[in-house]
């Protein structure tokens, strides 16, 4: 993208980052959270505080912890064929982690019946402008898919912006062209999964992921320029 060529990442310092050729680059998720805001999240946060007497930061941390456990258990299961040690999970989280992991197992039983091969798992991807961690790259019946595991209750278009970034890095840094993406929603309340699939052999799906990539790269450009403007303001006027 021509806009990105105007950016000099060496001028920026990121606290939450990956490293590309000795300079820091922001996480894909950091760019998305910094540049896109959802009104429903503000309403949810207010409802948690006003009606349930809970701090939204505490609830967000619990959700993050559940996701971390589930991702780790999936990684260990697929690499070593080891079952999770549920006793290692805090009791308050245990049932939700178990449900999400068992939801994954339901999906995996279906995948096992196909011709499949895991190509990447929990793999760091990084390019000149951003980085991220790929949950899974898998070949299913001669087609290559990015798979992203989600334990959130709120599916979002942002997920496809995230995967378009991974697709971009696979193509530009690894010369890998993919055939589709799968968002695998793992239910925390019961053993059930939902697939959100883009199959690039379908014109509408290919157009959509291309739009997502274009949108994400424009956000990257805006993110770096926002940092530049913020730093310039501090230099001229001082303060934080």
N, C-alpha and C positions, 0 to 999 in steps of 0.2 A: 504494500500500500504506500503510495507516494507520500502521504502525510507523515507516516512514521519515519521516513528518511530524513525529515527535518529535526528529529529528536536526537539529542546527544545524551544517552543514559548515564554517561560518566559524570554528568553534572548533578545527579540526584543521589540522595542517600535514603534508603528505605530501612525501616526498623523491622518490618515483617517481610522477609525477602528470600529470594534465591540468588545464586551467583552465576553469572555468565561471563566467562573470559575476564575474570578478576573484578568485574563491577557488579553491584547489586541491582536486582530488578524486582519489582513488586509481584506479589502473588496475584493470580487471576481473580481469586475471590476478594482480595483487597481492592482491586480496581472496581469490581462490580459493586461492592458494598459502599465504596466512596462516591461512586458516580450515579448510582441508582437507588432510589428510596421508595418504599412501598407504603402507601397510606394505611393499608390494613394492618401493617405491623405497628404503627403508632396507636391505632385503635386497640389492638390486642394488648400492647404494653400498658396502656391506660386502664384497660379492663382488669388486667392482672393486679395492678396496684390498687385500684379503687374498690373492686368487688371481691377479690380473692385474697387481698392483703399479702400479695406476693410481689417481690421485686422481679421485674422482667429480666434483669441480668442473671438472677439466680436460676430462673427457668431456662433461659438460653444456655447457661452453663451445663445444666442437667441434660438438655438435648444434645449438646456437643459431646458430653461424656458418653452418652448412650451410643452416639455415632462412632466414637473412637473405639469403644469396646467391640461393636459389631464389625467394623472394618478390620480390626485386629483378628477377631475370631475367623472371619472369612479368609483372610490372608493365610493364617496358620492351617486352617482346614484344607485349603487348596494346595498349599506347598508341601505340607507334611502329613495330610490326612489325619490330623489330630482333632478330637472333639474339644469343645471349649471347657475350660475350668470355670464353671459358673460360681464356684465358691469364691473366686477372686473378685467378683462383682459386688459392690455395696448392695445390701439387701433392698434398699429403696429403689434401685434401678434394675434389679435382677429379672423380674418378670418381663419388663419391656425389652431388655436386651435379648432374652431367650426367645420372645415372640418374633423379634426382627430377624434374628439369626435363623430360626426355624422357617421363617418366610423365605429366606434365601435358599435354604435346603430344598424347599418345595420347587423353587425355580430351577435349581441345579439338577434335580431329578429329571426335569424335562430336557435340559441341555445335554445330559449324559446320553440321551437316546439319539443325539445327532452326531455327525462327524464334526468334532470340535478340537481345537488346540489353543491353549492359553499362550499368547505371544508376549504379553507384558502384564505385570501385576504390581500394584503399588510402586509405580515407576515415576521418578522425577523427570519432568519435561521442562526444558528451559530454552528461551530464545533471547535475542538481543534486548527485548522490551518487557518481558514478563515470564513467569514460570508457574508451574502447578504440579500436582501429583495425580497421575492417572490411576484410577482404581483397577481397571482391567482393559486389556486389548485382547480380543478373542476372535478366532476364526471359526465360524459356524457354517457348515455346508458350503465351504469355499468362498464365503464372504467375511470380510473383516469388520468388526464392530468395536467401537468404544463402548464400554459398559460403566455406568456410574451408579454406585449404591447410595440411596437416600433413605434416611429414617425420619425425615420431616413429614409433617402432616399437610404441608402446603406446597403442592407442585407449582412450579413457576417457570415462565419463559426464560428466566435467568439461568436455569439449568442448561438450556440449549446454547445460550451465550457462552457459558463456561466450556461446554464440550466443543463449541466451534473454535475456541482458543486452543484446546488440545489437538483438534484436527489440524489447525494451522501449524502447530509446532511439529506434529508428526510429519507433515508434508515438507516443511521448510528445513527441519533439522535432521530428520531421519529418512526422508524420501519414501515415506509410507502413505499411500492413498487408501482411505477407508471406504467401506461400502454403506455404512450406516452408524447410527448411535442408538444406545438403549439407556434410558433412565429407568432403573429398577427401584420402585418405591416399596420399601419393606415395612409392613405394618407392625407397630409396637403393641397394639391392643389384641391382636389375634394373629394366627399363622396364615397370612395372606399377602400376596404380592401383586403389584400392578406394574405392567410394562408400558412405558411411553417410548415408542419406536419411530425413528426416522429411517426409512429405507431409500437410499439415494437412487435406486433404479426407478423410483416414482418421481416424476418431474416436479411435482408440487413440493415434495420433501427435500429434494436437492435445492430447489430455489429458496426454500425456507432456511436451510442451514447456511447457504451462501449469504442470505440477508443477515443472519445472526453473526456471521464472521465479519461482514462489513460493519455492522453496528458495533461489535466488540472492539474492532480495531480503531474505530472513531472514538470510542470511549477511552482507549489507551492514549490516543493523541491528546484528548481533552484532559485526562488525568495528569499527564506530564506537564501540560501547560498550566493546569491548576496549581501544581506544586511550584512551578516557576513563578507564578503570580503571587502565591503566598510567601515565598521566600523573598521576592522583590519588595513586598509590602513590609516585611520584617526588617529588611535592610534599610529602607527609607524612613520608616516610622518607628521602628523598634517594637518591642513587646513580643508576645508569644503568638 
